[in-house]
Amino acid sequence: MFKDLDEVQVKLVRVIVKNFPKLVDVGKTTADADPFIIALAKSKDWTVVTSEIPDPQRKRPKIPDVCQVYDVKCISLVEFFREQGWRY
């Protein structure tokens, strides 16, 4: 599923990448989606579900690290299942 970004989201992506340049791999031939996902969630007040875990040293910031800075709710897949009341 792809969502078109609005101007607010584009501006936020620029800010995120500026503040967390190591969130993306500059040398890759494909774009990293992480800053776009975070910007979309921030602008829509949505929750990010990820399998990444925070990096306390922030040598290479992970999605939960950036979400925390931008006050975006970020949970694991298991937490999502629990919130939905799903049993597995």
GILIN-V590040 format. One record per pair of residues at least 24 apart in sequence whose ideal C-beta (glycine too) atoms are under 10 Angstrom apart, sorted by the first residue. I is the first residue (numbers start at 1). GAP is how many residues later the second one is. D is the distance in Angstrom with one decimal. If there is no record, write none. Layout:
i->I gap->GAP d->D
i->I gap->GAP d->D
//
This chain:
i->3 gap->33 d->8.8
i->3 gap->34 d->9.8
i->3 gap->37 d->6.2
i->3 gap->41 d->9.1
i->5 gap->31 d->6.8
i->5 gap->34 d->7.4
i->5 gap->35 d->7.2
i->5 gap->38 d->8.8
i->6 gap->33 d->9.7
i->6 gap->34 d->9.4
i->6 gap->37 d->7.2
i->8 gap->31 d->8.2
i->8 gap->34 d->9.0
i->8 gap->35 d->5.3
i->9 gap->26 d->9.8
i->9 gap->27 d->7.5
i->9 gap->29 d->9.7
i->9 gap->30 d->4.5
i->9 gap->31 d->5.8
i->9 gap->32 d->9.8
i->9 gap->33 d->8.1
i->9 gap->34 d->5.1
i->9 gap->35 d->8.8
i->10 gap->26 d->9.1
i->10 gap->29 d->7.8
i->11 gap->28 d->8.4
i->11 gap->32 d->9.7
i->12 gap->24 d->9.3
i->12 gap->26 d->7.9
i->12 gap->27 d->4.0
i->12 gap->28 d->8.8
i->12 gap->30 d->6.0
i->12 gap->31 d->6.6
i->12 gap->58 d->7.8
i->13 gap->24 d->9.7
i->13 gap->25 d->8.2
i->13 gap->26 d->4.6
i->13 gap->27 d->9.0
i->13 gap->29 d->10.0
i->14 gap->25 d->9.0
i->15 gap->24 d->8.4
i->15 gap->55 d->8.7
i->16 gap->26 d->8.8
i->16 gap->45 d->9.7
i->16 gap->50 d->6.3
i->16 gap->53 d->8.7
i->16 gap->54 d->7.2
i->19 gap->42 d->9.2
i->19 gap->47 d->8.2
i->19 gap->50 d->7.5
i->19 gap->51 d->9.1
i->20 gap->38 d->8.5
i->20 gap->40 d->9.5
i->20 gap->41 d->4.9
i->20 gap->42 d->9.8
i->20 gap->45 d->7.8
i->20 gap->46 d->5.4
i->20 gap->49 d->8.0
i->20 gap->50 d->9.8
i->21 gap->40 d->9.3
i->22 gap->33 d->9.8
i->22 gap->36 d->8.3
i->22 gap->37 d->7.6
i->22 gap->38 d->5.0
i->22 gap->39 d->6.0
i->23 gap->37 d->7.9
i->23 gap->38 d->5.2
i->23 gap->39 d->8.2
i->23 gap->40 d->8.2
i->23 gap->42 d->8.5
i->23 gap->43 d->6.1
i->25 gap->35 d->9.7
i->33 gap->30 d->9.9
i->34 gap->27 d->9.0
i->34 gap->28 d->8.5
i->34 gap->29 d->5.6
i->34 gap->32 d->7.4
i->34 gap->33 d->9.9
i->35 gap->28 d->9.5
i->35 gap->31 d->7.6
i->37 gap->26 d->7.3
i->37 gap->29 d->9.7
i->37 gap->30 d->9.3
i->37 gap->35 d->9.3
i->38 gap->25 d->6.7
i->38 gap->28 d->5.5
i->38 gap->29 d->6.0
i->38 gap->31 d->9.4
i->38 gap->32 d->6.4
i->38 gap->34 d->5.9
i->38 gap->36 d->8.5
i->39 gap->27 d->9.9
i->39 gap->31 d->8.4
i->39 gap->33 d->9.0
i->40 gap->32 d->9.6
i->41 gap->26 d->7.4
i->41 gap->29 d->8.7
i->41 gap->31 d->4.9
i->41 gap->32 d->7.7
i->41 gap->33 d->8.1
i->42 gap->24 d->9.8
i->42 gap->25 d->8.3
i->42 gap->28 d->5.3
i->42 gap->29 d->7.7
i->42 gap->30 d->5.0
i->42 gap->31 d->9.9
i->43 gap->29 d->9.7
i->44 gap->28 d->9.9
i->45 gap->26 d->9.9
i->45 gap->27 d->8.6
i->45 gap->28 d->8.5
i->46 gap->26 d->8.0
i->46 gap->27 d->7.9
i->47 gap->25 d->7.8
i->47 gap->26 d->4.3
i->47 gap->27 d->7.1
i->47 gap->28 d->6.0
i->47 gap->32 d->9.3
i->47 gap->33 d->7.8
i->47 gap->36 d->8.4
i->48 gap->24 d->6.0
i->48 gap->25 d->7.0
i->48 gap->26 d->4.5
i->48 gap->27 d->7.5
i->49 gap->24 d->9.6
i->49 gap->25 d->7.9
i->49 gap->26 d->5.8
i->49 gap->27 d->7.3
i->49 gap->28 d->6.0
i->49 gap->29 d->9.9
i->49 gap->30 d->7.9
i->49 gap->31 d->4.8
i->49 gap->32 d->9.7
i->49 gap->34 d->9.6
i->50 gap->24 d->6.4
i->50 gap->25 d->7.9
i->50 gap->26 d->7.1
i->50 gap->27 d->7.9
i->50 gap->30 d->9.7
i->51 gap->25 d->6.7
i->51 gap->26 d->6.1
i->51 gap->27 d->9.5
i->52 gap->24 d->8.8
//
